[in-house]
Amino acid sequence: MSNGEDESRLRDKVFGPLINCRNLTDFRCARFAARTENFMRLADARPDMTCQWFDPDLWESPRSFR
């Protein structure tokens, strides 16, 4: 937002602060918001939270179809 209001962004791509946000139960973001390890740490710390990127199968490398 250009009016100086605080924006919700993950500038440093670290999810540590989200661990203590107990009202956050459904986390949605783009895959490139952080590395796989950060998503998995958050999933381990917050088993009550849902996020599509907590599924390790979604992080497998795409297969080449040559």
N, CA, C and O atoms as a printed pandas DataFrame, in Angstrom:
     atom_number atom_name residue_name chain_id  residue_number  x_coord  y_coord  z_coord
0              1         N          MET        A               1    0.846   -1.179    0.000
1              2        CA          MET        A               1    0.000    0.000    0.000
2              3         C          MET        A               1    0.882    1.229    0.000
3              4         O          MET        A               1    1.878    1.284    0.720
4              5         N          SER        A               2    0.539    2.168   -0.764
5              6        CA          SER        A               2    1.395    3.335   -0.894
6              7         C          SER        A               2    1.100    4.423    0.122
7              8         O          SER        A               2    1.806    5.431    0.162
8              9         N          ASN        A               3    0.076    4.245    0.943
9             10        CA          ASN        A               3   -0.283    5.299    1.895
10            11         C          ASN        A               3    0.451    5.165    3.229
11            12         O          ASN        A               3    0.094    5.834    4.198
12            13         N          GLY        A               4    1.466    4.313    3.288
13            14        CA          GLY        A               4    2.264    4.189    4.496
14            15         C          GLY        A               4    1.754    3.143    5.481
15            16         O          GLY        A               4    2.380    2.926    6.519
16            17         N          GLU        A               5    0.642    2.495    5.185
17            18        CA          GLU        A               5    0.142    1.462    6.079
18            19         C          GLU        A               5    1.073    0.259    6.028
19            20         O          GLU        A               5    1.775    0.033    5.042
20            21         N          ASP        A               6    1.060   -0.501    7.104
21            22        CA          ASP        A               6    1.893   -1.693    7.182
22            23         C          ASP        A               6    1.350   -2.744    6.231
23            24         O          ASP        A               6    0.164   -3.072    6.268
24            25         N          GLU        A               7    2.219   -3.272    5.378
25            26        CA          GLU        A               7    1.823   -4.313    4.447
26            27         C          GLU        A               7    2.199   -5.663    5.031
27            28         O          GLU        A               7    3.180   -5.774    5.767
28            29         N          SER        A               8    1.422   -6.692    4.704
29            30        CA          SER        A               8    1.730   -8.052    5.128
30            31         C          SER        A               8    2.613   -8.684    4.069
31            32         O          SER        A               8    2.129   -9.142    3.034
32            33         N          ARG        A               9    3.904   -8.705    4.333
33            34        CA          ARG        A               9    4.864   -9.291    3.409
34            35         C          ARG        A               9    5.883  -10.092    4.186
35            36         O          ARG        A               9    6.163   -9.820    5.353
36            37         N          LEU        A              10    6.419  -11.067    3.525
37            38        CA          LEU        A              10    7.496  -11.858    4.100
38            39         C          LEU        A              10    8.783  -11.450    3.413
39            40         O          LEU        A              10    9.312  -12.188    2.582
40            41         N          ARG        A              11    9.279  -10.290    3.754
41            42        CA          ARG        A              11   10.455   -9.737    3.088
42            43         C          ARG        A              11   11.692  -10.614    3.260
43            44         O          ARG        A              11   12.478  -10.758    2.323
44            45         N          ASP        A              12   11.877  -11.197    4.435
45            46        CA          ASP        A              12   13.083  -11.985    4.677
46            47         C          ASP        A              12   12.871  -13.481    4.453
47            48         O          ASP        A              12   13.797  -14.265    4.659
48            49         N          LYS        A              13   11.683  -13.890    4.041
49            50        CA          LYS        A              13   11.337  -15.282    3.724
50            51         C          LYS        A              13   11.542  -16.219    4.912
51            52         O          LYS        A              13   11.907  -17.381    4.735
52            53         N          VAL        A              14   11.311  -15.720    6.102
53            54        CA          VAL        A              14   11.421  -16.504    7.329
54            55         C          VAL        A              14   10.040  -16.571    7.976
55            56         O          VAL        A              14    9.373  -15.549    8.136
56            57         N          PHE        A              15    9.623  -17.759    8.340
57            58        CA          PHE        A              15    8.287  -17.939    8.913
58            59         C          PHE        A              15    8.276  -18.012   10.430
59            60         O          PHE        A              15    7.210  -18.189   11.021
60            61         N          GLY        A              16    9.421  -17.882   11.078
61            62        CA          GLY        A              16    9.504  -17.992   12.530
62            63         C          GLY        A              16    8.451  -17.191   13.280
63            64         O          GLY        A              16    7.819  -17.735   14.185
64            65         N          PRO        A              17    8.234  -15.925   12.945
65            66        CA          PRO        A              17    7.230  -15.138   13.669
66            67         C          PRO        A              17    5.804  -15.688   13.545
67            68         O          PRO        A              17    4.960  -15.414   14.399
68            69         N          LEU        A              18    5.533  -16.457   12.494
69            70        CA          LEU        A              18    4.184  -17.002   12.317
70            71         C          LEU        A              18    3.863  -18.107   13.320
71            72         O          LEU        A              18    2.696  -18.423   13.552
72            73         N          ILE        A              19    4.890  -18.685   13.905
73            74        CA          ILE        A              19    4.678  -19.758   14.885
74            75         C          ILE        A              19    3.836  -19.263   16.054
75            76         O          ILE        A              19    3.013  -20.009   16.585
76            77         N          ASN        A              20    4.032  -18.020   16.455
77            78        CA          ASN        A              20    3.318  -17.472   17.605
78            79         C          ASN        A              20    1.994  -16.811   17.256
79            80         O          ASN        A              20    1.307  -16.323   18.153
80            81         N          CYS        A              21    1.620  -16.779   16.008
81            82        CA          CYS        A              21    0.331  -16.204   15.590
82            83         C          CYS        A              21   -0.741  -17.283   15.709
83            84         O          CYS        A              21   -1.115  -17.904   14.715
84            85         N          ARG        A              22   -1.227  -17.500   16.905
85            86        CA          ARG        A              22   -2.149  -18.601   17.186
86            87         C          ARG        A              22   -3.498  -18.470   16.494
87            88         O          ARG        A              22   -4.197  -19.470   16.330
88            89         N          ASN        A              23   -3.881  -17.281   16.088
89            90        CA          ASN        A              23   -5.145  -17.110   15.364
90            91         C          ASN        A              23   -5.011  -17.479   13.892
91            92         O          ASN        A              23   -6.016  -17.626   13.196
92            93         N          LEU        A              24   -3.793  -17.628   13.418
93            94        CA          LEU        A              24   -3.550  -18.010   12.034
94            95         C          LEU        A              24   -3.627  -19.525   11.922
95            96         O          LEU        A              24   -2.747  -20.233   12.411
96            97         N          THR        A              25   -4.669  -20.018   11.285
97            98        CA          THR        A              25   -4.842  -21.462   11.167
98            99         C          THR        A              25   -4.831  -21.941    9.718
99           100         O          THR        A              25   -4.670  -23.136    9.471
100          101         N          ASP        A              26   -5.000  -21.035    8.760
101          102        CA          ASP        A              26   -4.987  -21.379    7.341
102          103         C          ASP        A              26   -4.040  -20.409    6.640
103          104         O          ASP        A              26   -4.397  -19.259    6.381
104          105         N          PHE        A              27   -2.843  -20.877    6.338
105          106        CA          PHE        A              27   -1.800  -20.026    5.768
106          107         C          PHE        A              27   -1.730  -20.243    4.266
107          108         O          PHE        A              27   -1.568  -21.371    3.801
108          109         N          ARG        A              28   -1.854  -19.157    3.509
109          110        CA          ARG        A              28   -1.801  -19.232    2.046
110          111         C          ARG        A              28   -0.765  -18.234    1.537
111          112         O          ARG        A              28   -0.727  -17.074    1.945
112          113         N          CYS        A              29    0.061  -18.725    0.643
113          114        CA          CYS        A              29    1.069  -17.863    0.032
114          115         C          CYS        A              29    1.575  -18.539   -1.234
115          116         O          CYS        A              29    1.233  -19.687   -1.518
116          117         N          ALA        A              30    2.380  -17.826   -1.977
117          118        CA          ALA        A              30    2.996  -18.386   -3.172
118          119         C          ALA        A              30    4.135  -19.318   -2.773
119          120         O          ALA        A              30    4.742  -19.155   -1.715
120          121         N          ARG        A              31    4.412  -20.274   -3.614
121          122        CA          ARG        A              31    5.463  -21.240   -3.335
122          123         C          ARG        A              31    6.812  -20.566   -3.151
123          124         O          ARG        A              31    7.613  -21.013   -2.331
124          125         N          PHE        A              32    7.078  -19.513   -3.886
125          126        CA          PHE        A              32    8.376  -18.850   -3.806
126          127         C          PHE        A              32    8.509  -17.936   -2.592
127          128         O          PHE        A              32    9.501  -17.217   -2.472
128          129         N          ALA        A              33    7.536  -17.951   -1.697
129          130        CA          ALA        A              33    7.595  -17.110   -0.502
130          131         C          ALA        A              33    8.750  -17.510    0.416
131          132         O          ALA        A              33    9.271  -16.677    1.158
132          133         N          ALA        A              34    9.147  -18.773    0.368
133          134        CA          ALA        A              34   10.243  -19.240    1.216
134          135         C          ALA        A              34   10.767  -20.569    0.687
135          136         O          ALA        A              34   10.203  -21.152   -0.239
136          137         N          ARG        A              35   11.838  -21.029    1.282
137          138        CA          ARG        A              35   12.421  -22.321    0.907
138          139         C          ARG        A              35   11.628  -23.453    1.537
139          140         O          ARG        A              35   10.899  -23.258    2.509
140          141         N          THR        A              36   11.783  -24.619    0.975
141          142        CA          THR        A              36   11.093  -25.816    1.465
142          143         C          THR        A              36   11.305  -26.003    2.959
143          144         O          THR        A              36   10.362  -26.305    3.690
144          145         N          GLU        A              37   12.529  -25.825    3.411
145          146        CA          GLU        A              37   12.861  -26.044    4.821
146          147         C          GLU        A              37   12.048  -25.140    5.739
147          148         O          GLU        A              37   11.646  -25.561    6.824
148          149         N          ASN        A              38   11.805  -23.911    5.318
149          150        CA          ASN        A              38   11.026  -22.987    6.145
150          151         C          ASN        A              38    9.572  -23.421    6.249
151          152         O          ASN        A              38    8.962  -23.307    7.312
152          153         N          PHE        A              39    9.015  -23.916    5.151
153          154        CA          PHE        A              39    7.643  -24.433    5.205
154          155         C          PHE        A              39    7.565  -25.655    6.120
155          156         O          PHE        A              39    6.617  -25.786    6.894
156          157         N          MET        A              40    8.553  -26.550    6.038
157          158        CA          MET        A              40    8.524  -27.772    6.838
158          159         C          MET        A              40    8.715  -27.459    8.323
159          160         O          MET        A              40    8.095  -28.101    9.171
160          161         N          ARG        A              41    9.566  -26.479    8.649
161          162        CA          ARG        A              41    9.728  -26.077   10.051
162          163         C          ARG        A              41    8.426  -25.522   10.616
163          164         O          ARG        A              41    8.043  -25.829   11.745
164          165         N          LEU        A              42    7.757  -24.703    9.818
165          166        CA          LEU        A              42    6.478  -24.143   10.262
166          167         C          LEU        A              42    5.447  -25.250   10.427
167          168         O          LEU        A              42    4.682  -25.242   11.391
168          169         N          ALA        A              43    5.415  -26.189    9.511
169          170        CA          ALA        A              43    4.472  -27.315    9.615
170          171         C          ALA        A              43    4.729  -28.131   10.882
171          172         O          ALA        A              43    3.783  -28.543   11.554
172          173         N          ASP        A              44    5.993  -28.364   11.211
173          174        CA          ASP        A              44    6.335  -29.115   12.424
174          175         C          ASP        A              44    5.950  -28.352   13.684
175          176         O          ASP        A              44    5.465  -28.938   14.651
176          177         N          ALA        A              45    6.169  -27.045   13.664
177          178        CA          ALA        A              45    5.891  -26.219   14.843
178          179         C          ALA        A              45    4.402  -25.965   15.039
179          180         O          ALA        A              45    3.946  -25.757   16.163
180          181         N          ARG        A              46    3.646  -25.980   13.945
181          182        CA          ARG        A              46    2.220  -25.650   14.001
182          183         C          ARG        A              46    1.371  -26.732   13.322
183          184         O          ARG        A              46    0.834  -26.499   12.240
184          185         N          PRO        A              47    1.243  -27.910   13.940
185          186        CA          PRO        A              47    0.438  -28.976   13.333
186          187         C          PRO        A              47   -1.044  -28.603   13.200
187          188         O          PRO        A              47   -1.783  -29.250   12.458
188          189         N          ASP        A              48   -1.471  -27.571   13.913
189          190        CA          ASP        A              48   -2.862  -27.117   13.834
190          191         C          ASP        A              48   -3.108  -26.232   12.606
191          192         O          ASP        A              48   -4.258  -25.953   12.265
192          193         N          MET        A              49   -2.047  -25.798   11.951
193          194        CA          MET        A              49   -2.158  -24.883   10.810
194          195         C          MET        A              49   -2.223  -25.683    9.509
195          196         O          MET        A              49   -1.570  -26.719    9.379
196          197         N          THR        A              50   -3.005  -25.204    8.556
197          198        CA          THR        A              50   -3.044  -25.816    7.237
198          199         C          THR        A              50   -2.370  -24.888    6.231
199          200         O          THR        A              50   -2.461  -23.663    6.321
200          201         N          CYS        A              51   -1.695  -25.507    5.278
201          202        CA          CYS        A              51   -1.050  -24.773    4.188
202          203         C          CYS        A              51   -0.786  -25.784    3.079
203          204         O          CYS        A              51   -0.283  -26.876    3.345
204          205         N          GLN        A              52   -1.114  -25.438    1.858
205          206        CA          GLN        A              52   -0.912  -26.376    0.763
206          207         C          GLN        A              52    0.557  -26.757    0.609
207          208         O          GLN        A              52    0.853  -27.862    0.153
208          209         N          TRP        A              53    1.469  -25.889    0.971
209          210        CA          TRP        A              53    2.898  -26.150    0.797
210          211         C          TRP        A              53    3.492  -26.996    1.921
211          212         O          TRP        A              53    4.693  -27.268    1.911
212          213         N          PHE        A              54    2.682  -27.414    2.885
213          214        CA          PHE        A              54    3.157  -28.337    3.916
214          215         C          PHE        A              54    3.238  -29.764    3.380
215          216         O          PHE        A              54    3.770  -30.644    4.058
216          217         N          ASP        A              55    2.728  -30.006    2.191
217          218        CA          ASP        A              55    2.756  -31.327    1.575
218          219         C          ASP        A              55    4.096  -31.510    0.854
219          220         O          ASP        A              55    4.336  -30.850   -0.157
220          221         N          PRO        A              56    4.971  -32.390    1.350
221          222        CA          PRO        A              56    6.288  -32.562    0.733
222          223         C          PRO        A              56    6.224  -33.013   -0.719
223          224         O          PRO        A              56    7.147  -32.738   -1.486
224          225         N          ASP        A              57    5.164  -33.693   -1.109
225          226        CA          ASP        A              57    5.041  -34.149   -2.489
226          227         C          ASP        A              57    4.967  -32.989   -3.479
227          228         O          ASP        A              57    5.324  -33.153   -4.645
228          229         N          LEU        A              58    4.515  -31.838   -3.039
229          230        CA          LEU        A              58    4.430  -30.686   -3.931
230          231         C          LEU        A              58    5.796  -30.065   -4.215
231          232         O          LEU        A              58    5.924  -29.211   -5.093
232          233         N          TRP        A              59    6.805  -30.491   -3.477
233          234        CA          TRP        A              59    8.141  -29.914   -3.626
234          235         C          TRP        A              59    9.063  -30.773   -4.487
235          236         O          TRP        A              59   10.219  -30.409   -4.698
236          237         N          GLU        A              60    8.578  -31.895   -4.983
237          238        CA          GLU        A              60    9.409  -32.735   -5.834
238          239         C          GLU        A              60    9.710  -31.995   -7.130
239          240         O          GLU        A              60    8.887  -31.234   -7.638
240          241         N          SER        A              61   10.892  -32.233   -7.643
241          242        CA          SER        A              61   11.287  -31.602   -8.899
242          243         C          SER        A              61   10.408  -32.124  -10.040
243          244         O          SER        A              61   10.087  -33.312  -10.088
244          245         N          PRO        A              62   10.025  -31.239  -10.946
245          246        CA          PRO        A              62    9.243  -31.700  -12.088
246          247         C          PRO        A              62   10.067  -32.627  -12.974
247          248         O          PRO        A              62   11.272  -32.441  -13.139
248          249         N          ARG        A              63    9.406  -33.615  -13.534
249          250        CA          ARG        A              63   10.087  -34.558  -14.409
250          251         C          ARG        A              63   10.276  -33.956  -15.794
251          252         O          ARG        A              63    9.458  -33.167  -16.267
252          253         N          SER        A              64   11.357  -34.341  -16.419
253          254        CA          SER        A              64   11.624  -33.899  -17.770
254          255         C          SER        A              64   10.932  -34.847  -18.736
255          256         O          SER        A              64   10.994  -36.064  -18.557
256          257         N          PHE        A              65   10.286  -34.318  -19.740
257          258        CA          PHE        A              65    9.563  -35.126  -20.712
258          259         C          PHE        A              65   10.245  -35.080  -22.081
259          260         O          PHE        A              65    9.588  -34.880  -23.103
260          261         N          ARG        A              66   11.537  -35.261  -22.091
261          262        CA          ARG        A              66   12.295  -35.251  -23.353
262          263         C          ARG        A              66   12.164  -36.530  -24.080
263          264         O          ARG        A              66   12.737  -36.689  -25.157
